[in-house]
Amino acid sequence: MQHSFGWPLGFKTWGGSFLYHLGDDLVVVGLVVHLIYKNPYLTPFEEFQRFKTHPAIRNTFEDAKRLSYGARAITEGGYQSVPKLADRLTYHRLHEKPEFTPVGIACRLCQRTTCTARAEPPIGRQILSDDYRRTRAPFGFSDV
C-alpha cells in the first residue's frame, strides 16, 4: 500500500495518490484532486497520467493490462464520512486558523457556525435561507 500527496499536483492543489497491491499481479491505483483547485488548465486525468510516470511506481505498469477504470466525485465529511472512525479523525484546512476539529456524525452537537463540512444544524437551531448573505458554511442558522 502506498499513499502520497503533492506531486504531480503542486503545492497549491490539494490531493494525493494511492497504489494498493492486491496480490496475483493486481493493483488499484488512483489520484484524488480536491475540487477547489484554482488552475483552470489543470486536468485531473492528465495529472493521473503524469503520476504513473513517477520512478517509484513506473515499473508497476510495465507490460500491464488495464482491467477496469472509472472516475468518482467523493465528498468531504458529512453523511458519507466514516462514523466508526470519527473519534480518531481530525479535520483541518491549511489556510484556516490552526485548530483541529473532530470529524464525525456529531454535527447536531457542534455549535461552530463556520464549519464547511456541516451536514445539519446544531440542536435547537433552525436552518436560515438567506439568498443575500454568503458565508463559508453551507447554510446559516437561527439564533439560540
DSSP file (Angstrom, degrees, kcal/mol; ACC not computed):
  #  RESIDUE AA STRUCTURE BP1 BP2  ACC     N-H-->O    O-->H-N    N-H-->O    O-->H-N    TCO  KAPPA ALPHA  PHI   PSI    X-CA   Y-CA   Z-CA
    1    1 A M              0   0    0      0, 0.0     2,-0.4     0, 0.0    19,-0.2   0.000 360.0 360.0 360.0 130.2    0.0    0.0    0.0
    2    2 A Q  E     -A   19   0A   0     17,-2.2    17,-2.2     2,-0.0     2,-0.4  -0.998 360.0-178.6-130.9 133.6    1.4    3.4   -1.0
    3    3 A H  E     +A   18   0A   0     -2,-0.4     2,-0.3    15,-0.2    15,-0.2  -0.963   9.9 168.8-124.9 146.7   -0.1    6.8   -0.3
    4    4 A S  E     -A   17   0A   0     13,-2.0    13,-2.1    -2,-0.4     2,-0.3  -0.968  16.6-160.5-148.4 164.8    1.3   10.2   -1.4
    5    5 A F  E     +A   16   0A   0     -2,-0.3     2,-0.7    11,-0.3    11,-0.2  -0.963  61.7  28.2-141.6 161.6    0.4   13.8   -1.6
    6    6 A G  S >  S+     0   0    0      9,-0.8     3,-2.6    -2,-0.3     4,-0.1  -0.827  77.9 100.9  95.9-118.1    1.9   16.7   -3.6
    7    7 A W  T 3  S+     0   0    0     -2,-0.7    10,-0.1     1,-0.4    40,-0.0  -0.180  88.9  17.6 -53.3 134.8    3.5   15.7   -6.9
    8    8 A P  T 3  S+     0   0    0      0, 0.0    -1,-0.4     0, 0.0    40,-0.0  -0.967 125.9  56.7 -91.0   7.7    2.2   15.9   -9.6
    9    9 A L  S <  S-     0   0    0     -3,-2.6     3,-0.2     1,-0.2    -2,-0.2   0.785  92.5-139.1 -76.6 -28.3   -0.3   18.4   -8.2
   10   10 A G    >   -     0   0    0      1,-0.2     3,-0.7     2,-0.1    -1,-0.2  -0.272  33.9 -65.1  90.9 175.9    2.0   21.0   -6.8
   11   11 A F  T 3  S+     0   0    0      1,-0.2    -1,-0.2    -2,-0.1    -2,-0.0   0.710 126.7  52.9 -78.5 -21.9    1.7   23.0   -3.6
   12   12 A K  T 3  S+     0   0    0     -3,-0.2     2,-0.5     1,-0.1    26,-0.3   0.416  97.1  73.3 -97.5   2.5   -1.5   25.0   -4.3
   13   13 A T  S <  S-     0   0    0     -3,-0.7     2,-0.3    24,-0.1    -7,-0.2  -0.970  74.9-139.3-120.5 123.7   -3.7   22.0   -5.3
   14   14 A W        +     0   0    0     -2,-0.5    20,-2.8    20,-0.1     2,-0.3  -0.586  53.2  87.2 -80.8 139.1   -4.9   19.6   -2.6
   15   15 A G  E     - B   0  33A   0     -2,-0.3    -9,-0.8    18,-0.2     2,-0.3  -0.951  43.0-155.1 160.9-175.9   -4.9   16.0   -3.3
   16   16 A G  E     -AB   5  32A   0     16,-2.0    16,-3.5    -2,-0.3     2,-0.3  -0.969  14.6-115.3-172.6-179.0   -2.9   12.8   -3.3
   17   17 A S  E     -AB   4  31A   0    -13,-2.1   -13,-2.0    -2,-0.3     2,-0.3  -0.855  15.2-160.3-132.3 165.3   -2.5    9.4   -4.8
   18   18 A F  E     -AB   3  30A   0     12,-2.2    12,-2.2    -2,-0.3     2,-0.3  -0.994   7.1-171.5-146.0 151.4   -2.8    5.8   -3.8
   19   19 A L  E     -AB   2  29A   0    -17,-2.2   -17,-2.2    -2,-0.3     2,-0.5  -0.909  10.5-170.7-144.2 113.0   -1.5    2.4   -5.0
   20   20 A Y  E     - B   0  28A   0      8,-3.1     8,-2.3    -2,-0.3     2,-0.7  -0.921  14.5-146.4-109.7 126.3   -2.8   -0.8   -3.4
   21   21 A H  E     - B   0  27A   0     -2,-0.5     6,-0.2     6,-0.2     3,-0.1  -0.828  16.5-178.9 -90.8 117.2   -1.2   -4.1   -4.3
   22   22 A L  E     -     0   0A   0      4,-2.6     5,-0.2    -2,-0.7    -1,-0.1   0.478  40.2-114.1 -96.5  -4.1   -3.9   -6.8   -4.2
   23   23 A G  E >  S+ B   0  26A   0      3,-0.8     3,-1.4     1,-0.0    -1,-0.3  -0.187  91.9  72.8  89.3 169.5   -1.8   -9.8   -5.0
   24   24 A D  T 3  S-     0   0    0      1,-0.3     3,-0.1    -3,-0.1    -1,-0.0   0.848 130.8 -63.4  52.1  37.1   -1.9  -12.0   -8.1
   25   25 A D  T 3  S+     0   0    0      1,-0.2     2,-0.4    -4,-0.0    -1,-0.3   0.805 104.7 133.8  59.2  32.4   -0.3   -9.2  -10.0
   26   26 A L  E <   +B   23   0A   0     -3,-1.4    -4,-2.6     2,-0.0    -3,-0.8  -0.921  29.0 177.1-113.1 139.6   -3.3   -6.9   -9.4
   27   27 A V  E     -B   21   0A   0     -2,-0.4     2,-0.5    -6,-0.2    -6,-0.2  -0.963  21.7-147.9-134.7 155.3   -3.1   -3.3   -8.3
   28   28 A V  E     +B   20   0A   0     -8,-2.3    -8,-3.1    -2,-0.3     2,-0.4  -0.996  25.5 179.5-118.8 128.3   -5.6   -0.5   -7.7
   29   29 A V  E     +B   19   0A   0     -2,-0.5     2,-0.3   -10,-0.2   -10,-0.2  -0.965   5.7 157.8-132.3 145.8   -4.2    3.0   -8.4
   30   30 A G  E     -B   18   0A   0    -12,-2.2   -12,-2.2    -2,-0.4     2,-0.4  -0.995  29.8-140.5-161.7 164.3   -5.8    6.4   -8.2
   31   31 A L  E     -B   17   0A   0     -2,-0.3     2,-0.5   -14,-0.2   -14,-0.2  -1.000  15.4-156.5-131.2 129.0   -5.4   10.1   -7.9
   32   32 A V  E     -B   16   0A   0    -16,-3.5   -16,-2.0    -2,-0.4     2,-0.5  -0.929  10.2-174.4-108.5 126.3   -7.6   12.3   -5.7
   33   33 A V  E     -B   15   0A   0     -2,-0.5   -18,-0.2   -18,-0.2     2,-0.1  -0.985  26.4-124.7-122.0 123.9   -7.9   16.0   -6.6
   34   34 A H    >   -     0   0    0    -20,-2.8     3,-0.9    -2,-0.5   -20,-0.1  -0.435  21.7-128.4 -65.4 139.4   -9.8   18.4   -4.4
   35   35 A L  T 3  S+     0   0    0      1,-0.3    -1,-0.1    -2,-0.1    38,-0.0   0.431  96.2  75.5 -75.7   2.1  -12.4   20.2   -6.4
   36   36 A I  T 3   +     0   0    0    -22,-0.1    -1,-0.3     2,-0.0    -2,-0.1   0.123  62.3 140.9 -99.2  23.9  -11.4   23.7   -5.3
   37   37 A Y    <   -     0   0    0     -3,-0.9   -24,-0.1     1,-0.1    -4,-0.0  -0.382  41.3-154.6 -66.2 145.4   -8.3   23.8   -7.4
   38   38 A K        +     0   0    0    -26,-0.3    -1,-0.1    -2,-0.0   -25,-0.1   0.632  62.6 100.8 -98.3 -17.1   -7.8   27.3   -8.9
   39   39 A N    >   -     0   0    0      1,-0.2     3,-1.4   -27,-0.1    -2,-0.1  -0.599  55.6-161.3 -74.8 111.9   -5.7   26.4  -12.0
   40   40 A P  T 3  S+     0   0    0      0, 0.0    -1,-0.2     0, 0.0    -3,-0.0   0.676  89.1  55.5 -69.1 -14.3   -8.1   26.5  -15.0
   41   41 A Y  T 3  S+     0   0    0      2,-0.0     2,-0.3    -3,-0.0    -2,-0.1   0.500  79.7 112.5 -94.8  -5.0   -5.6   24.4  -17.0
   42   42 A L    <   -     0   0    0     -3,-1.4     3,-0.1     4,-0.0   -33,-0.0  -0.523  45.4-171.3 -71.7 129.9   -5.4   21.6  -14.5
   43   43 A T     >  -     0   0    0     -2,-0.3     4,-2.3     1,-0.1     3,-0.3  -0.968  17.0-151.7-122.4 112.8   -6.9   18.3  -15.8
   44   44 A P  H  > S+     0   0    0      0, 0.0     4,-2.2     0, 0.0     5,-0.2   0.858  97.1  55.0 -53.1 -37.6   -7.1   15.5  -13.2
   45   45 A F  H  > S+     0   0    0      2,-0.2     4,-2.1     1,-0.2     5,-0.1   0.938 109.4  45.9 -61.6 -46.3   -6.8   12.9  -16.0
   46   46 A E  H  > S+     0   0    0     -3,-0.3     4,-2.2     1,-0.2    -1,-0.2   0.879 111.5  52.2 -65.3 -37.3   -3.6   14.3  -17.3
   47   47 A E  H  X S+     0   0    0     -4,-2.3     4,-2.4     2,-0.2    -1,-0.2   0.879 108.3  51.9 -65.0 -36.6   -2.2   14.6  -13.8
   48   48 A F  H  X S+     0   0    0     -4,-2.2     4,-1.7    -5,-0.2    -2,-0.2   0.910 108.3  50.6 -64.6 -42.3   -3.0   11.0  -13.2
   49   49 A Q  H  < S+     0   0    0     -4,-2.1     4,-0.3     1,-0.2    -2,-0.2   0.900 111.7  48.3 -62.2 -40.1   -1.2   10.0  -16.4
   50   50 A R  H >< S+     0   0    0     -4,-2.2     3,-1.7     1,-0.2     4,-0.2   0.897 105.9  58.1 -65.4 -40.4    1.8   12.0  -15.1
   51   51 A F  H >< S+     0   0    0     -4,-2.4     3,-1.8     1,-0.3    -1,-0.2   0.883  98.9  59.3 -56.3 -40.3    1.6   10.4  -11.7
   52   52 A K  T 3< S+     0   0    0     -4,-1.7    -1,-0.3     1,-0.3     9,-0.2   0.590  97.3  61.9 -69.4  -9.0    2.0    6.9  -13.3
   53   53 A T  T <  S+     0   0    0     -3,-1.7    -1,-0.3    -4,-0.3    -2,-0.2   0.457  73.0 123.1 -93.4  -1.3    5.4    8.0  -14.8
   54   54 A H    X>  -     0   0    0     -3,-1.8     4,-2.4    -4,-0.2     3,-1.7  -0.363  69.9-126.3 -62.1 136.4    7.0    8.6  -11.3
   55   55 A P  T 34 S+     0   0    0      0, 0.0     4,-0.5     0, 0.0    -1,-0.1   0.780 105.9  61.8 -56.5 -28.4   10.1    6.4  -11.0
   56   56 A A  T 34 S+     0   0    0      1,-0.2    -2,-0.1     2,-0.1    -3,-0.0   0.749 123.6  15.9 -71.8 -22.3    8.9    4.9   -7.7
   57   57 A I  T X> S+     0   0    0     -3,-1.7     3,-1.7    -6,-0.2     4,-0.6   0.482  95.6  98.4-127.7  -6.5    5.8    3.3   -9.4
   58   58 A R  G >< S+     0   0    0     -4,-2.4     3,-1.5     1,-0.3     4,-0.4   0.873  82.5  56.0 -54.2 -41.8    6.5    3.4  -13.1
   59   59 A N  G >4 S+     0   0    0     -4,-0.5     3,-0.7     1,-0.3    -1,-0.3   0.710  92.7  71.8 -68.0 -17.5    7.7   -0.3  -13.2
   60   60 A T  G <4 S+     0   0    0     -3,-1.7    -1,-0.3     1,-0.2    -2,-0.2   0.815 102.4  43.2 -61.8 -29.6    4.4   -1.4  -11.7
   61   61 A F  G X< S+     0   0    0     -3,-1.5     3,-1.7    -4,-0.6    -1,-0.2   0.432  81.3 120.8-101.5  -0.3    2.7   -0.6  -15.0
   62   62 A E  T <  S-     0   0    0     -3,-0.7     3,-0.1    -4,-0.4    -3,-0.0  -0.483  93.7  -3.2 -66.8 131.1    5.3   -2.1  -17.4
   63   63 A D  T 3  S+     0   0    0     -2,-0.2    -1,-0.3     1,-0.2     2,-0.2   0.762 103.8 148.5  57.7  28.1    3.6   -4.8  -19.6
   64   64 A A    <   -     0   0    0     -3,-1.7     2,-0.4     2,-0.0    -1,-0.2  -0.535  40.0-145.4 -91.8 158.8    0.4   -4.2  -17.6
   65   65 A K        -     0   0    0     -2,-0.2     2,-0.5    -3,-0.1    -3,-0.0  -0.990  16.4-128.4-124.3 130.2   -3.1   -4.6  -18.8
   66   66 A R        +     0   0    0     -2,-0.4     3,-0.1     1,-0.2    -2,-0.0  -0.664  24.7 179.0 -80.1 124.8   -5.9   -2.4  -17.6
   67   67 A L        -     0   0    0     -2,-0.5     2,-0.3     1,-0.3    -1,-0.2   0.779  66.0  -7.0 -92.9 -32.6   -8.9   -4.4  -16.4
   68   68 A S        -     0   0    0      2,-0.0    -1,-0.3     0, 0.0     2,-0.3  -0.986  59.0-176.1-159.9 156.1  -11.2   -1.6  -15.3
   69   69 A Y        +     0   0    0     -2,-0.3     2,-0.3    -3,-0.1    -3,-0.0  -0.979  10.6 153.5-153.6 163.2  -11.2    2.1  -14.9
   70   70 A G        -     0   0    0     -2,-0.3     2,-0.4     2,-0.0    -2,-0.0  -0.977  29.3-126.7-176.4 171.2  -13.5    4.9  -13.6
   71   71 A A        -     0   0    0     -2,-0.3     2,-0.3     2,-0.0    -2,-0.0  -0.985  23.2-173.2-134.5 145.1  -13.8    8.3  -12.1
   72   72 A R        -     0   0    0     -2,-0.4     2,-0.6     2,-0.0    -2,-0.0  -0.980  23.6-137.6-138.3 148.5  -15.8    9.3   -9.0
   73   73 A A        -     0   0    0     -2,-0.3     2,-0.4   -38,-0.0    -2,-0.0  -0.948  31.1-166.7-100.4 122.6  -16.7   12.5   -7.2
   74   74 A I        -     0   0    0     -2,-0.6     2,-0.1     1,-0.0    -2,-0.0  -0.870  12.2-128.2-114.5 146.9  -16.2   11.9   -3.5
   75   75 A T        -     0   0    0     -2,-0.4     2,-0.6     2,-0.1     3,-0.1  -0.416  11.2-130.3 -89.7 166.3  -17.5   14.1   -0.7
   76   76 A E        -     0   0    0     -2,-0.1     5,-0.1     5,-0.0     2,-0.1  -0.950  69.4 -35.5-118.4 108.7  -15.5   15.5    2.2
   77   77 A G  S >  S+     0   0    0     -2,-0.6     3,-0.7     1,-0.1    41,-0.1  -0.333  94.0  92.0  75.8-161.8  -17.2   14.9    5.6
   78   78 A G  G >  S-     0   0    0     39,-0.6     3,-1.4    26,-0.2    -1,-0.1  -0.320 101.9 -22.9  73.3-154.5  -20.9   15.0    6.0
   79   79 A Y  G 3  S+     0   0    0      1,-0.3    -1,-0.2    40,-0.1    -2,-0.1   0.756 134.8  56.9 -65.1 -26.4  -23.1   11.9    5.8
   80   80 A Q  G <  S+     0   0    0     -3,-0.7    -1,-0.3     2,-0.1    -2,-0.2   0.419  82.8 104.8 -91.1   4.3  -20.7    9.9    3.7
   81   81 A S  S <  S-     0   0    0     -3,-1.4    -5,-0.0    23,-0.1     5,-0.0  -0.303  86.5 -97.0 -74.0 170.3  -17.8   10.2    6.1
   82   82 A V    >   -     0   0    0      1,-0.2     3,-1.5     3,-0.0     4,-0.3  -0.774  33.9-168.8 -96.4 101.0  -16.9    7.1    8.2
   83   83 A P  G >  S+     0   0    0      0, 0.0     3,-1.7     0, 0.0     4,-0.3   0.830  81.9  62.7 -60.4 -35.0  -18.7    7.4   11.6
   84   84 A K  G 3  S+     0   0    0      1,-0.3     3,-0.2     2,-0.1    -2,-0.0   0.699 107.7  44.9 -68.1 -15.3  -16.8    4.5   13.2
   85   85 A L  G X> S+     0   0    0     -3,-1.5     3,-2.1     1,-0.1     4,-0.9   0.370  81.9 106.1-101.1   3.1  -13.5    6.4   12.8
   86   86 A A  T <4 S+     0   0    0     -3,-1.7    17,-0.5     1,-0.3     3,-0.5   0.805  73.9  55.7 -58.3 -34.4  -14.9    9.7   14.0
   87   87 A D  T 34 S+     0   0    0     -4,-0.3    -1,-0.3     1,-0.2    -2,-0.1   0.639 113.3  42.2 -75.0 -10.7  -13.1    9.6   17.3
   88   88 A R  T <4 S+     0   0    0     -3,-2.1     2,-0.3    15,-0.1    -1,-0.2   0.501 100.5  82.2-110.8  -6.6   -9.7    9.2   15.6
   89   89 A L     <  -     0   0    0     -4,-0.9    14,-1.0    -3,-0.5     2,-0.3  -0.690  54.4-165.4-100.5 151.9  -10.1   11.7   12.7
   90   90 A T  E     -C  102   0B   0     -2,-0.3     2,-0.5    12,-0.2    10,-0.1  -0.951  10.6-143.8-130.0 156.5   -9.5   15.4   12.7
   91   91 A Y  E     +C  101   0B   0     10,-2.3    10,-1.6    -2,-0.3     2,-0.3  -0.978  31.0 150.6-122.0 127.6  -10.5   18.0   10.1
   92   92 A H        -     0   0    0     -2,-0.5     2,-0.4     8,-0.2     8,-0.1  -0.957  30.0-150.8-158.2 136.7   -8.3   20.9    9.3
   93   93 A R    >   -     0   0    0     -2,-0.3     3,-1.6     4,-0.2    -2,-0.0  -0.929  20.7-134.3-110.7 137.6   -7.6   23.1    6.3
   94   94 A L  T 3  S+     0   0    0     -2,-0.4    -1,-0.1     1,-0.3     0, 0.0   0.787 101.5  54.9 -64.1 -30.0   -4.2   24.6    6.0
   95   95 A H  T 3  S+     0   0    0      2,-0.0    -1,-0.3    -3,-0.0     2,-0.1   0.517 100.3  75.0 -84.1  -2.4   -5.4   28.1    5.1
   96   96 A E  S <  S-     0   0    0     -3,-1.6    -4,-0.0     1,-0.2     0, 0.0  -0.447 101.9 -65.1 -99.7 176.3   -7.6   28.4    8.2
   97   97 A K        -     0   0    0      1,-0.1     2,-2.3    -2,-0.1    -4,-0.2  -0.273  60.1-102.1 -57.3 145.9   -6.7   29.0   11.8
   98   98 A P  S    S+     0   0    0      0, 0.0     2,-0.4     0, 0.0    -1,-0.1  -0.433  76.6 125.4 -76.6  75.6   -4.7   26.1   13.3
   99   99 A E        -     0   0    0     -2,-2.3     2,-0.4    -8,-0.1    -3,-0.1  -0.999  50.4-142.4-130.7 131.8   -7.5   24.4   15.2
  100  100 A F        -     0   0    0     -2,-0.4    -8,-0.2    -8,-0.1   -10,-0.0  -0.769  14.6-162.1 -96.7 136.8   -8.3   20.7   14.8
  101  101 A T  E     -C   91   0B   0    -10,-1.6   -10,-2.3    -2,-0.4     2,-0.1  -0.962  22.6-116.0-121.5 129.2  -11.9   19.6   14.9
  102  102 A P  E     -C   90   0B   0      0, 0.0     2,-0.4     0, 0.0   -12,-0.2  -0.391  31.0-142.1 -61.4 139.9  -13.1   16.1   15.4
  103  103 A V        +     0   0    0    -14,-1.0   -14,-0.3   -17,-0.5     2,-0.3  -0.826  46.4  91.9-103.8 142.1  -14.9   14.7   12.4
  104  104 A G  S    S-     0   0    0     -2,-0.4   -26,-0.2   -17,-0.1     3,-0.2  -0.982  85.1 -52.7 170.1-155.3  -18.0   12.5   12.7
  105  105 A I  S    S+     0   0    0     -2,-0.3     3,-0.4     1,-0.2    -2,-0.0   0.209  96.3  99.9 -97.0  15.0  -21.7   12.4   12.8
  106  106 A A    >>  +     0   0    0      1,-0.2     4,-1.2     2,-0.1     3,-1.2  -0.041  34.8 125.6 -94.8  32.5  -22.0   14.9   15.7
  107  107 A C  T 34 S+     0   0    0      1,-0.3     3,-0.3    -3,-0.2    -1,-0.2   0.858  71.0  59.0 -56.9 -35.8  -22.9   17.9   13.6
  108  108 A R  T 34 S+     0   0    0     -3,-0.4    15,-3.0     1,-0.2    -1,-0.3   0.768 107.3  46.8 -67.1 -24.5  -26.0   18.5   15.8
  109  109 A L  T <4 S+     0   0    0     -3,-1.2     2,-0.3    13,-0.2    -1,-0.2   0.726  93.7  90.8 -87.6 -23.6  -23.8   18.8   18.9
  110  110 A C     <  -     0   0    0     -4,-1.2    13,-0.0    -3,-0.3     0, 0.0  -0.560  53.7-168.3 -79.3 132.8  -21.3   21.2   17.3
  111  111 A Q        +     0   0    0     -2,-0.3     2,-0.5    11,-0.1    -1,-0.1   0.395  47.4 121.0-100.4   1.5  -22.0   24.9   17.7
  112  112 A R    >   -     0   0    0      1,-0.2     3,-0.7     2,-0.1    -2,-0.1  -0.543  42.8-169.0 -69.4 117.5  -19.4   26.2   15.2
  113  113 A T  T 3  S+     0   0    0     -2,-0.5    24,-0.2     1,-0.2    26,-0.2   0.610  79.1  60.8 -84.0 -11.8  -21.4   28.1   12.6
  114  114 A T  T 3   +     0   0    0     22,-0.1     2,-0.3    23,-0.1    -1,-0.2   0.320  69.3 130.4 -97.4   8.9  -18.5   28.4   10.2
  115  115 A C    X   -     0   0    0     -3,-0.7     3,-0.8     1,-0.2     0, 0.0  -0.476  41.5-164.1 -68.2 121.7  -17.9   24.7    9.7
  116  116 A T  T 3  S+     0   0    0     -2,-0.3    -1,-0.2     1,-0.2    -3,-0.0   0.582  87.0  55.9 -82.7  -9.7  -17.8   24.0    5.9
  117  117 A A  T 3  S+     0   0    0    -39,-0.0   -39,-0.6    20,-0.0    -1,-0.2   0.238  77.0 137.8-102.9  12.6  -18.3   20.2    6.4
  118  118 A R    <   -     0   0    0     -3,-0.8    -5,-0.0     1,-0.1   -10,-0.0  -0.335  30.8-176.9 -65.6 136.2  -21.6   20.7    8.3
  119  119 A A        +     0   0    0      1,-0.3    -1,-0.1   -41,-0.1   -40,-0.1   0.667  68.0   6.4-104.6 -24.3  -24.4   18.2    7.4
  120  120 A E  S    S-     0   0    0     19,-0.0    -1,-0.3   -42,-0.0    19,-0.1  -0.969  84.4 -86.7-153.7 164.3  -27.2   19.6    9.6
  121  121 A P        -     0   0    0      0, 0.0     3,-0.1     0, 0.0     6,-0.1  -0.314  52.0 -92.4 -73.8 158.7  -27.9   22.5   12.0
  122  122 A P    >   -     0   0    0      0, 0.0     3,-1.8     0, 0.0   -13,-0.2  -0.256  57.9 -78.2 -63.2 158.3  -27.0   22.4   15.7
  123  123 A I  T 3  S+     0   0    0    -15,-3.0     3,-0.1     1,-0.3     0, 0.0  -0.331 118.4  17.8 -57.9 134.5  -29.6   21.2   18.2
  124  124 A G  T 3  S+     0   0    0      1,-0.2     2,-0.4    -3,-0.1    -1,-0.3   0.491 105.9 100.8  82.8   4.3  -32.2   23.8   18.9
  125  125 A R    <   -     0   0    0     -3,-1.8     2,-0.3    -4,-0.0    -1,-0.2  -0.925  60.8-139.4-123.5 148.8  -31.4   26.0   15.9
  126  126 A Q        -     0   0    0     -2,-0.4    16,-2.2    17,-0.2     2,-0.3  -0.718  26.7-104.4-103.1 153.6  -33.2   26.2   12.6
  127  127 A I  E     -D  141   0C   0     -2,-0.3     2,-0.4    14,-0.2    14,-0.3  -0.603  34.8-147.1 -73.7 134.8  -31.7   26.5    9.1
  128  128 A L  E     -D  140   0C   0     12,-2.5    12,-1.1    -2,-0.3     2,-0.7  -0.885   2.7-151.7-104.6 135.2  -31.9   30.0    7.7
  129  129 A S        +     0   0    0     -2,-0.4     2,-0.4    10,-0.1    10,-0.1  -0.926  26.4 161.8-105.7 113.6  -32.3   30.6    4.0
  130  130 A D    >   -     0   0    0     -2,-0.7     3,-1.1     3,-0.2    -2,-0.1  -0.894  20.3-174.4-136.9 103.4  -30.8   33.9    3.0
  131  131 A D  T 3  S+     0   0    0     -2,-0.4    -1,-0.1     1,-0.2    -2,-0.0   0.613  85.1  56.6 -72.3 -11.6  -30.0   34.5   -0.7
  132  132 A Y  T 3  S+     0   0    0      2,-0.0     2,-0.4     1,-0.0    -1,-0.2   0.362  97.6  68.8-103.3   4.3  -28.3   37.8    0.0
  133  133 A R    <   -     0   0    0     -3,-1.1     2,-0.5     2,-0.0    -3,-0.2  -0.981  60.6-163.8-127.0 135.1  -25.7   36.6    2.5
  134  134 A R        +     0   0    0     -2,-0.4     2,-0.3     5,-0.0    -3,-0.0  -0.969  15.0 166.3-119.5 132.4  -22.8   34.4    1.8
  135  135 A T        -     0   0    0     -2,-0.5   -21,-0.1     2,-0.4     5,-0.0  -0.825  48.4-108.5-131.7 173.4  -20.8   32.5    4.4
  136  136 A R  S    S+     0   0    0     -2,-0.3   -22,-0.1     3,-0.0    -1,-0.0   0.780  98.2  81.1 -74.2 -26.0  -18.2   29.7    4.4
  137  137 A A  S    S-     0   0    0    -24,-0.2    -2,-0.4     1,-0.1   -21,-0.2  -0.443  92.4-116.8 -77.4 154.9  -20.8   27.3    5.9
  138  138 A P  S    S+     0   0    0      0, 0.0     2,-0.3     0, 0.0    -1,-0.1   0.760  92.8   0.3 -65.6 -24.1  -23.3   25.7    3.5
  139  139 A F  S    S-     0   0    0    -26,-0.2     2,-0.1   -19,-0.1   -10,-0.1  -0.983  74.1-113.4-157.6 161.6  -26.2   27.4    5.3
  140  140 A G  E     -D  128   0C   0    -12,-1.1   -12,-2.5    -2,-0.3     2,-0.3  -0.414  25.2-138.7 -94.1 173.4  -26.9   29.8    8.2
  141  141 A F  E     -D  127   0C   0    -14,-0.3   -14,-0.2    -2,-0.1     3,-0.1  -0.932  17.1-108.6-132.8 154.1  -28.7   29.2   11.5
  142  142 A S        -     0   0    0    -16,-2.2     2,-0.1    -2,-0.3   -14,-0.1  -0.349  47.4 -93.5 -71.0 160.5  -31.2   31.0   13.7
  143  143 A D              0   0    0      1,-0.1   -17,-0.2   -18,-0.1    -1,-0.1  -0.386 360.0 360.0 -71.8 157.3  -30.1   32.4   17.0
  144  144 A V              0   0    0    -19,-0.1    -1,-0.1    -2,-0.1    -2,-0.0   0.489 360.0 360.0 -66.6 360.0  -30.4   30.3   20.1
